[in-house]
């Protein structure tokens, strides 16, 4: 009797486990898509598993700029498209970061190359303010006085001497290839050149870059001024320019009448007004 009860209990336990073991057996599959029942293999049909609906994904290309190491506590100036603050790039006092309209700025490679060449360096906020004040004072002292004399030869081989340009309005622009705001203002300056094409107005652009570099750049980016290469001596020594871009307007008597530093969206309009003002001088 005792043995019969034990057998009955075991049978009941096995019957109780049967549904669970059956479920597990139904889920067991091999890599080939088969399951084994005893000695007989039975092939299973692929079962599609319902997945929640996924909204279509739009692929976009994202361009990442190289990460820039954060400098030691030095505040670097930012040049805004709408502002008149210039990019500075002189040998002794320059700013290494220039932000244009959409947040563009000099790449790390461009900055490193300019630093290596000794063209630019970082400035503290206080140094920038002092630099700006001194620049304004210097230009104000030059306005309404004879412009510093110069003789320069452009990329086409034509030589210009300020003394020989008397009787004409002379527009000077100071720039360099690595200056983003300088490049941004070029289309506006080209419009001004076209506007005064039939007038006695001479447009000269003094670039800090060498002739070979300028020719490669100008092949892709038109700038309709008469371009003078390697003009650092005239920019720095004769006119004391260390902020780029900078424009100066000289009247027909050789008097410096006005100046404009930095880029703004209405730079063409501002420059035209400066030219008209100089032309009206007696």
C-alpha positions in Angstrom: 0.0 0.0 0.0 2.8 2.4 0.9 4.6 1.7 -2.4 1.4 2.3 -4.3 1.0 5.7 -2.7 4.6 6.6 -3.5 4.1 5.6 -7.1 0.9 7.6 -7.4 2.6 10.7 -5.9 5.4 10.5 -8.4 3.0 10.0 -11.3 1.0 13.0 -10.2 4.1 15.1 -9.9 5.2 14.1 -13.4 1.8 14.9 -14.8 1.9 18.3 -13.0 5.2 19.2 -14.6 4.1 18.1 -18.1 2.5 21.3 -19.3 5.7 23.3 -18.3 8.0 20.8 -20.0 5.8 20.7 -23.1 6.0 24.5 -23.3 9.7 24.5 -23.0 10.1 21.8 -25.6 7.9 23.7 -28.1 10.2 26.7 -27.7 13.4 24.7 -28.0 14.8 25.0 -31.5 18.2 24.3 -33.1 20.2 26.7 -35.2 18.9 25.0 -38.4 15.3 25.6 -37.3 14.5 22.1 -36.0 13.6 20.6 -32.6 14.0 17.1 -31.4 11.1 15.0 -30.0 12.5 11.7 -28.8 14.3 10.1 -31.7 12.3 12.0 -34.4 13.4 15.4 -35.7 10.6 17.8 -36.8 11.3 20.9 -38.9 9.6 24.0 -37.7 8.3 26.8 -39.9 9.8 30.2 -39.3 7.7 32.3 -37.0 7.5 36.0 -37.5 7.7 38.0 -34.3 5.6 41.1 -34.3 7.6 44.3 -33.6 6.2 47.6 -32.6 5.9 50.0 -35.5 9.0 52.3 -35.9 8.7 55.7 -37.6 10.8 56.1 -40.7 14.3 57.4 -39.8 15.7 60.3 -41.8 19.4 59.9 -42.4 21.5 63.1 -42.1 25.1 63.8 -42.6 26.8 65.4 -39.6 30.1 67.0 -40.0 32.2 67.1 -36.9 35.0 69.7 -36.4 38.1 68.5 -34.7 37.9 69.0 -30.9 39.8 71.9 -29.7 41.7 71.7 -26.4 40.5 74.2 -23.9 43.1 76.9 -23.4 44.4 77.8 -19.9 42.2 80.6 -18.5 42.6 83.0 -21.4 39.5 84.6 -22.8 39.6 84.7 -26.6 37.7 87.3 -28.5 34.8 86.4 -30.8 34.1 88.3 -33.9 30.4 88.5 -34.6 29.0 88.8 -38.1 26.7 91.6 -37.0 29.3 93.4 -35.0 32.1 95.6 -36.0 34.7 93.9 -33.9 37.6 92.9 -36.1 39.8 89.8 -36.2 43.2 90.9 -35.1 46.2 89.3 -36.7 49.4 91.2 -36.2 52.7 89.9 -35.1 52.6 91.3 -31.6 48.8 91.5 -30.9 46.4 89.2 -32.5 43.3 87.1 -31.8 43.2 83.5 -32.7 39.5 82.9 -32.8 37.0 84.5 -35.2 33.4 83.4 -35.3 31.5 84.3 -38.4 27.7 84.2 -39.2 26.9 80.6 -38.7 29.5 80.1 -35.9 32.3 79.4 -38.3 35.8 79.9 -37.0 39.4 79.4 -37.9 40.1 75.7 -37.9 42.7 74.3 -35.5 45.1 73.7 -38.4 44.7 77.3 -39.5 45.2 78.7 -36.0 48.2 76.4 -35.4 49.9 77.4 -38.7 49.4 81.1 -37.9 50.8 80.7 -34.4 53.7 78.7 -35.7 54.5 81.5 -38.2 54.4 84.0 -35.4 51.5 85.9 -37.0 48.9 85.5 -34.2 48.7 84.9 -30.5 46.0 84.8 -27.9 45.0 87.8 -25.8 43.3 88.2 -22.5 40.1 90.2 -22.3 41.9 93.1 -20.8 44.6 93.1 -23.5 41.9 93.0 -26.2 40.2 96.1 -24.7 43.4 97.9 -24.4 44.4 97.0 -28.0 41.1 98.2 -29.3 41.3 101.5 -27.5 44.9 102.1 -28.8 43.8 101.2 -32.3 40.9 103.7 -32.3 43.2 106.4 -30.9 45.8 105.8 -33.6 43.3 105.9 -36.5 41.6 109.0 -35.1 45.0 110.7 -35.0 45.5 109.8 -38.7 42.1 111.0 -39.9 42.1 114.3 -41.8 45.8 114.2 -42.2 48.0 113.2 -45.1 48.0 109.4 -45.5 51.4 107.7 -45.1 53.2 107.4 -48.4 53.6 104.0 -50.0 54.7 102.4 -53.3 53.4 98.9 -54.0 53.2 96.4 -56.9 50.1 94.3 -57.5 49.8 90.7 -58.8 49.6 91.9 -62.4 52.9 93.8 -62.1 51.4 97.3 -61.9 53.0 99.7 -59.5 51.1 102.2 -57.4 52.6 105.2 -55.6 50.2 107.2 -53.4 51.8 110.5 -54.6 51.0 109.6 -58.2 47.4 108.7 -57.2 46.5 112.3 -56.3 43.4 113.5 -58.1 41.7 110.1 -57.4 39.9 108.7 -54.4 41.9 105.7 -53.1 40.4 102.8 -51.1 42.7 100.6 -49.2 41.8 97.2 -47.8 44.0 95.2 -45.4 43.4 91.4 -45.2 44.9 87.9 -45.2 43.7 84.5 -46.4 43.2 83.0 -42.9 40.9 85.8 -41.9 37.3 84.5 -42.3 35.6 87.9 -41.9 37.9 89.3 -44.6 36.7 86.6 -47.0 33.1 87.2 -46.0 33.2 90.8 -46.9 34.7 90.2 -50.4 31.4 89.9 -52.3 30.2 93.2 -50.7 33.5 94.9 -51.7 33.2 93.5 -55.2 29.9 95.2 -55.5 31.4 98.5 -54.5 34.2 98.1 -57.1 31.5 97.5 -59.7 29.6 100.6 -58.6 32.6 102.9 -59.0 34.0 101.2 -62.1 33.6 104.3 -64.2 34.8 106.7 -61.6 38.2 107.9 -60.5 38.4 105.5 -57.6 41.3 103.2 -57.1 40.9 100.0 -55.0 44.0 98.4 -53.5 44.0 95.4 -51.2 47.2 94.8 -49.2 47.4 91.1 -48.3 49.8 89.6 -45.8 50.1 86.4 -47.9 52.7 85.5 -50.5 52.0 85.7 -54.2 51.8 81.9 -54.8 49.3 81.4 -52.0 47.2 84.4 -53.2 47.0 83.2 -56.7 45.7 79.8 -55.6 43.1 81.4 -53.3 42.0 84.0 -55.9 41.5 81.2 -58.5 38.6 80.0 -56.3 37.5 83.2 -54.5 37.2 86.4 -56.6 38.3 89.6 -55.1 38.2 92.5 -57.6 40.6 94.9 -55.9 44.1 95.3 -57.2 45.9 92.8 -54.9 49.3 93.6 -53.4 51.0 90.5 -52.0 53.3 90.3 -49.0 52.2 93.7 -47.8 52.9 93.3 -44.1 55.5 96.1 -44.1 52.9 98.6 -45.4 50.1 97.3 -43.2 52.1 97.3 -40.0 54.8 99.9 -40.4 53.2 102.5 -42.6 49.6 102.3 -41.4 49.9 100.4 -38.1 47.1 98.1 -39.0 46.8 95.0 -36.8 43.1 94.3 -37.0 41.6 92.7 -40.1 39.7 93.4 -42.2 40.4 97.2 -42.2 39.4 99.7 -44.9 40.8 103.2 -45.3 39.6 105.9 -47.7 42.0 108.6 -49.0 40.7 111.6 -50.9 42.1 113.1 -54.1 44.5 115.3 -52.1 46.0 112.4 -50.3 44.2 113.0 -47.1 43.0 110.0 -45.1 39.3 110.8 -44.5 37.8 107.7 -42.9 38.4 104.1 -41.8 36.3 101.0 -41.2 37.5 98.0 -39.1 35.8 94.6 -38.9 33.0 92.9 -40.9 29.3 93.7 -40.9 26.5 92.7 -43.2 26.2 96.3 -44.5 29.9 96.8 -45.0 29.3 97.7 -48.7 26.9 100.4 -47.8 29.2 101.8 -45.2 32.2 101.8 -47.5 30.1 103.6 -50.3 29.2 106.4 -47.8 32.9 106.7 -46.9 33.8 107.0 -50.6 31.2 109.6 -51.2 32.3 111.6 -48.2 35.9 111.6 -49.5 34.8 112.6 -53.0 33.0 115.6 -51.7 36.0 117.0 -50.0 37.3 120.2 -51.7 
